[in-house]
Amino acid sequence: MIEVKSIDHIVLRTSDINAMLYFYQNVLGCPVERELPELGLTQLRAGDSIIDLVSVDSELGKLGGKAPTQNGRNLDHFCLQIEAVEEKELIRYLNKHNIEVTEFETRYGAQGFGRSTYIEDPEGNVVELKPRI
């Protein structure tokens, strides 16, 4: 039913946005593609994918809890781009496997704006599913 095509984006939480920007821009060569300072979000192009950097003290960052530490949460979520599928069909499929699904919403990712939903894996990691358009 689900056919994963690629990783669309990952979301990393940070307490030092300048150090993260330096690393991803200057060391790894990922240019800034989009900034939403009111949310505390900077999106960097990583080939066909996106790396989202979220300041933990921002509106968006506070949703993820405390700042990352050695034993704390740094990855907010990752997004898998999947083959095109009807939203209702995907929800039925996931529910059949006892997986809770959030409402589909339009979000920005590596391929631009598109509809996506969030689920959790057995360890509680948040996985965003974004069907191809």
Stockholm file with secondary structure:
# STOCKHOLM 1.0

chainA/1-133         MIEVKSIDHIVLRTSDINAMLYFYQNVLGCPVERELPELGLTQLRAGDSIIDLVSVDSELGKLGGKAPTQNGRNLDHFCLQIEAVEEKELIRYLNKHNIEVTEFETRYGAQGFGRSTYIEDPEGNVVELKPRI
#=GR chainA/1-133 SS CCCEEEEEEEEEEESCHHHHHIIIIIITCCCEEEEETTTTEEEEEETTEEEEEEETTSHHHHTTCSCCCTTSCCEEEEEEEECCCCHHHHHHHHHHTTCCCCCCEEEEETTEEEEEEEEECTTCCEEEEEECC
#=GC SS_cons         CCCEEEEEEEEEEESCHHHHHIIIIIITCCCEEEEETTTTEEEEEETTEEEEEEETTSHHHHTTCSCCCTTSCCEEEEEEEECCCCHHHHHHHHHHTTCCCCCCEEEEETTEEEEEEEEECTTCCEEEEEECC
//
